[in-house]
Amino acid sequence: MTDPETTDFIETTRTSYDAIAKDYSAAYPGLPDRPVDLSLIAAFAQLVKANGTAPVADLGSGPGQITAHLNELGVPAFGIDLSPAMVTLAREAHPALRFHRGSMTSLDLPDATLGGILALYSIIHVPDAHLPATFAGFHRVLVPGGHVLLAFQKGEQAGLHLTERFGHEIDLHYYWRPAYAVGDMLAKAGLEVAATLIREPLDEEKWPRAFVLARKPG
């Protein structure tokens, strides 16, 4: 078992998702059947459109279905993912949309160019020590009045470490956090928390889901 404090978590996350990309995409082929989740994404899209025409970055876009859904909601969106294999699958599934490799911890984007940032279950792979700088990067690339919507498993425990998934050997760390802790870090990065919602587990889910909506002051 690797120590996430002494290893390159970006590299281990990338190689892990490269290994499981095809199986992951097959297991999650479409939008989640979660009305609350989808309603929050729709509200986020409405807020972004009300603030202008700047695009949204879907960070940790995976197979691209959420990026495509945002575009269907009338928001110009593109995907960024650590995994080249995931990017390839997203491009194949959604050839009219833009997907490229990148890390949310060091966004290669100009200042004040995004109308919104969506990160659904992707900050869960970023250790606590790296989140403040990551959120400061979000603040940098958002236009004034731009919004961030985060989703993550809520928990007071550290999370878990997986060495196997879909029959593949991986090295993937997951970090569960209380919603207030994420909200505090967003606030310290200069982002105003607008709403926090906790959804209890559904079906096969084991942990509550937290959603935090924040805004860059305009």
N, C-alpha and C positions, 0 to 999 in steps of 0.2 A: 504494500500500500504506500503510495507516495504522499509526501507532506505538501499540501497546497501552499504553504508559506515559503517553501524553498524550491518549488518547481515552477515551471512556466505554465500557469493555468490556461493561458490562451492557447498554447500549443497542444496541451493535453485535451482541451475541449475541442479544438479543431480536429485532431486526429480521431477522437472518439466519434464525433458526428460524421466524419467521412466514412468511418467503418459501418455505421448503422443507417446511413442516409436512405438507401433504397427501402429497407425494411420499415424505417420510421415513416417514410412517405406513403408506403402501402398501408400502414396501420392507421394513419391519420390523413385520409385522402381528401377530405372536404372540411367545411366549416363545422365547428363543434355544435352539437345540439344542446346549446346552453342559452336559453332566452335572456337571462340576466346579462351574461357576458356580451352577447350580441347587441343588446340594447345600450350597453355602455360604449361599445365601439361606435354605434350609430350616433350617440350623443357627442362623443369625441369628434367624429367627422363633421357634425353640424357646427360645433364650436370652431373648428379649423376653417370651415368655409365662411363663417361669419366674420372671420378676421382677415380674409384676403384670399389670394390665389397661390401662395407659396406651397410647395409640395410637402408631403409627409414622408419621413423615413421610417420604415418598418424594420426595427433592429432585432436581429435573430429571426429573420423572415422564413427560414426553413424551406419547405416546399412551395411557399408563395401564396397559399390560399387566402391568407388574411390581407396581404398586399393587394391581391386581385379584388377582394371584397371592398376594400377602401376605394379603389377605383370605380367599382360599381356604385358606390355611394356618392360618387361625384367628387372625390378627393384625389388629386394627382399624387400617386404614391409610388415609391420604389423600395426595393428590399436590399438589406445589407445583412450578410451572414458570414461567420468565420469560416464555414466549411465550403471549400470549392465544390465538393460533391453535391451539397445541398443547393448551391447556386446553379449548378448545371441542371439539376432536376427542376428547379423553379423556372429556369429559362425555357426548358422543354415544355413544361406544362402551361406556361403563360408567355408565349413568344412576343407578344405585343408590349410587355412590360419590361422594366429595367431592374436587373438584379446584379449585384457585384459583391465581391469579397471584401470584408472589412471588419473592424472591431469597434464596438460601442465605447471601449475604453480610450480610443484615440481616433475620433471621427475625422476622416480626411475630407472635410467640407468647409467652405468659407463661412465666415461669421455671418450671423443673422440672415440665413437663407432658407430655413425650414419653417413651415407653418405649424408643424407638429412632429412629435416623436411618439411612436407606438413601440412598446417593448413588452410583449406578452411572454412571460415565463422564460425570459432570457437573462435578466439580472440575477437569476438564481445560480448562475455559474460564475459570478464575479465575487471574489472574497470581499469581506467588509472593508478591508484597508484600501481597496481600490474604488469603492463606490463614490466617495466624495469627489475625487477627480473626474470620475465618469459623469456625475451629475453636473459638475462645473462645465464639462464639455457640452452637455445638453443645453445649458444656459447660453453658452457661446454661440451655438449654431442656430438657435431659435430666433425668429423675428420677435419684436415686441408684441405681446399678446398671444404668442404661440403657446400651444398646449402640449403636455406630456401625459400619456396614459400608460401606467405600469400595471402588470398583473404578476402575481407571484404566490407561492404557497406560504401561508401564514403559520408561524410557529415560533416558540421560544427556544426550541432546540437548535443545535448547530446545523442539522440537515442530515445528509447521508453521502456515502461514497459507493459508487457502483463500479464493479470490475467486469461485469458482463451484462449485455442486453441484446435481445434478438439473436442470441447465440454467438455474438461477437465479443471479443475481448476489448474492453474499454478501460479508461481511467478518468471517470467523470465525477466531480464533486458538485453537490447541490447544497445551497445555503437557504435555510428557512429563516424568516425574520418576522417580527411583529410589525404591523403596518405603521405604528407611530414612529418606529425607528427609521423606516424609510422616509416617512414624511419629514422628520427632523433633518435628515441629510439633504433632502431636496430644498428645504427652507434655507439651510446654511449655504447652499449653492446659489441662492438668490431666486428660487422658484417658489411661488405662492401655492400652497396646497388648497385646492378648491373643493375636493370631495374625497372621502374614503369610504369604501364599502367592503364588507366581509360577507362572503357567500359560504355557506356550509357545504361540506363534501356531497357530491352526487354520484350515484352508481358506484363505479369502481374507485373513485377518488378516495384518498385516505386522509388528506389534510384540507382545512379550510382554504379558500382562495381570497386573497386580498387584492383590491383594486385601488390605486391612488391616482387621482387626477390633479395635475398641477399646471400652473401657468406662469410664463415669464411676464413680469409687469410691463404694461404698455405705456 
